[in-house]
Amino acid sequence: MNKFFKIFLTINIFLCLNGVATAEIKPSVIGYGHYIKPNLKPLPQRTYRILVGKDYPPFNYRDQTGRITGFNIDIARALCLELNLSCQIIAKNWKALKSDITNDKADFAIASLAISQQNLKQFELSQKYYDTPARFIIRQDSILETVDLNALRHKNIGVVSGSGHEAYILEFFPQTNILSFANLNIALGKLQNGKVMTVFADAITSQNWLNGKNSQACCKFARGDFYETRFFGQGAAIALHKGNLFLRDWINQALVNLWASGRYEEIFAAYFADDI
């Protein structure tokens, strides 16, 4: 079963078990919490400034012709089309991007901004537009396929020091040899060299490494996705100037429409493998 439809079914089962009338509440299958369709006035017709980040493939990068592209850019273009808006997409570094949104110099930013308490205080955030599971990465010749505590007992697991992935392994895999590294590239290098049996990390970031030249096709994902907001966060949202509830509600509606039409899944599938 496609994982997108698993999410849809999970939410609908949750609504039924909790006695929620699905005719009155429309769940956002890519969002957090319940989404209620707003009754909104039309958006003003003008050019909207949308900010994206720089050099963070596959979310935003320049192709061989120099054209900016990526998952976030395609989501931005799809939202503008859905909302019938004229949009100017501008790539900025992280500091400038956050400053422009904070100071109301841009309409919104699609830049993989985490839904965190700090960001909720600083920005107005949309519903979640993507979520990343944690996964175990193993060598191609590994005897592991599905990872569990028994299989990893007394084995070396690589994690990034101070990360939610490290905290998760410390709590749920206590009888393993946990090796913490300064960053993910170091941890994955240790896996490549056989110094650890597996690395536990963010799936999308790890996939970029697996598909790149540095991995030398050494490794792959073990079966199984891990979603736990306490450790891995609540996903990524679109950021707006604090208090801009009107535009936020329109963006939320457009995200739901992209999901319902199948366009969101098309964009996702273009950048991320089916097994993520």
N, C-alpha and C positions, 0 to 999 in steps of 0.2 A: 504494500500500500504506500502510495506517495506520502512523504512526510508532511506536506502541506495539508493534505486532507486529514492526516492524523491530528494535526493541531486543530482543525475545524471541528472534528468529531469530539475531541477532548473538551473543547469549550462548550459545545452543545450539551454534552453529557453533564458537565458541571452545572449548567443552567437548569437542566431538568432535575437533578438531584437536589438543588437548592430551591426548587419551587418557583423559579423565575419565569415569568411569562415571556416566551421568546418573541411573541408578536409585538411586545412593547419595547423590549431592549434588543438592540442589534449588536451582537458581539463583534468586536474587531479581532479578526483572526491573526492579525500581525501586530496587535497592540496589547497594552497591559490594561487590565481592568475591563469594565463594561463600557461600550461606546453607545451613546444615545444620539441619534441623528438630530442635529440642530436645525432650528428654523431661522435661516439666515437671509439677510439682505444681500443683493448681488455685490460682488467685489468691484471696486472701482477699476475702470479700464485705463491702464497706464503701463509703463514698462516696469516690471518687478526685478529687483536686483537679488540674485541668488548666489550665495557664496559656496564654493567647494574648496577642499584642501588641495595641496600640491604633492605629487610624487608619492602616492600611497596605493600602488596597484594591489588588487584589481579595482579598488574603489574610485581612484582618480589618478590619471596619468596621461601623458602625451603619446599618441601613436606614432608610427613611422613618418607620417606626414606633418607632425607637429600639432595635430588637432587634439584638444582635450577630450578624453573619453573615460569610461569606467562605469561601475555599478551606480555610484552616487550621481554621476552626470546623467545617466539614462533615467534614473528615478526622477531627477529634477525636470528633465524634458517631458517625461510622461505626466508629471503633476501639472506642468504648465499647459499641456495639451488638454488634460482632463478638466482643468479650471478655465480653459479658454483665455489664457493670459499671454501677453507679450513679455518675454523674459530675457534678461541678460545674465548669463552665467559667468562668474568671475572666479578664477583660482587665486587663493591667497594662502600665505603661511598661517600656521595655527594661531599665533599671537595676534596678527592683524585681523584675522577672521573673527575671533572672539571679541576684539575691541569694536569692530564695526557693528556687530549685532548688539552688543551692550549699549553702544552710543546711538543706536537706531539709524545707522548709515546704510543698512541693507535690510531687505525684507525678511529673508530667512537663510539659514545655512544648512546644507546637507553634507555633513562631514563626519559621519560615524561618531557623533557625540554621545557619550554614555549617559544613560538615565541614572544619575546619582544625586544625592542630597545637595552636593555643592552646585551642580549644574541646574538643578531645580530652583535653587535660590537665585542664581544669576540670570537664567534665561526662562522664557516660556518654552515648554517642550511639547512636541506633538506626541501622538501615540507612537509606540515602538514601530520602526519600519524594518528592522531585521534583528535577529538574535543569533548568537554564535554558541554552539555547544562546545564543551571541552571533549577532547578525545585522546586516546592513547596512540602514540606513533611507535611503530615497531619496524625492525629490519625485514627486508624481503624474505630472508631465510629463517625468520623466527618461527618457533614451534607454536607460538601463541596465535590465536585467532580471535577468540573472545576472552577479554581480560577480566579476571575476578580476583578476590583476595587470596584464595588458595593457590592460584597460578603464580601470583607475585610474592608469595611469602618468602622472605629473606632475599628477594631479588632487588637489584639496583633500579630505582626509578628516578629519572631526571626531571626536575621542575625548576621554574624561575624563582629565585629567592624573593620572598615578600609578596608573592602573587596569591590570588585566590586559589589557584591550582595547587600551590604548595599547601595551603591551609586545608584544602579538601583531602589531599592525600594523607596529611598528618592525622586528620580526624577519622577517615574511613578506611585507610590502609596502614594501620599502625605497625603491623608486623613486617613491613618492608624496609629496605635500606634506602632512605630518601636522600638523594644527592641534590643539593640546591646550587644553582649557577646564577651568575650575574645577569644573564640575558638568555633569550630563547635560542639564538644562534649558537652560543656555546653549548647549551644542553643538547641541541640537535647534532652538533659536531661530535659530541661524546657518544651519541647513539650511532652515528655513522661509523665511528671507530670501534664500536663494540664495548665501550666502557660502561654503558648502561644498557639494560635490557629493553627499556621503553622510556618514552618521554610523555608526560601528561601536560597538555597545553591547549590553547585556543585553536579551534579547528581551522578557521579560515586563514589565520596567520600561518599555521603549520602547512596548510595546503599550498600556499605560495612558495614555501621552501621546497616541498615535495615536488612541485612542478618546475622548479628552477634548476639551473645548472649546478649550483653548489651541492645539491643532494646527490648528484650522480646516480639517480634512480635507485638509491640504496634502500629506500624505506617505503612504508605504506601505513595506512590507518588500520588499527584493530577494529573489530566490530563493536558498535555501541556508542551512543551519544550520551553525554552527561549534561543535564540542565539543572542548575541549582542557583537561584537568584542570590542566595545568601553568600555564595562564593564567587559566582561568575557575573553578577550584575543582572540588570533588568533589560539589557539590550541597548540599541542605539535609537536616538530620536532626532527629529528635525528641530533646530533651535531658532527661536524668534526673540525679538526684543521683549523684555519682561513686561507683562500686562497686555500684549497684543493678542487677546483672546479671540477676536473676530477672525483674523487671518489663521490663527491656530485651528479654529473649528472648521474652517474651509479646507485646510490641509488634511485634517483628520478625515473629513468626508471624502476627499479625493483619494486618500490611501485606501479606504474601504472600497471605493469604486474600482480602483486598480486591481484590488484583490478579486472582487466579484467578477470582473471582466476577463480574468486570466492574464492580464498584462503584467502584473507583478511577478507571477511565476515565470513568465517568459523572460523577463529581465534577469531574474535570479539565476535561471538555468543557463543563461548565456555566459555567466561569469564564474559560477561555482558548480563543481562536479555533483553528480546525482548522489554520491555517497556521503556528502557533507551533512 
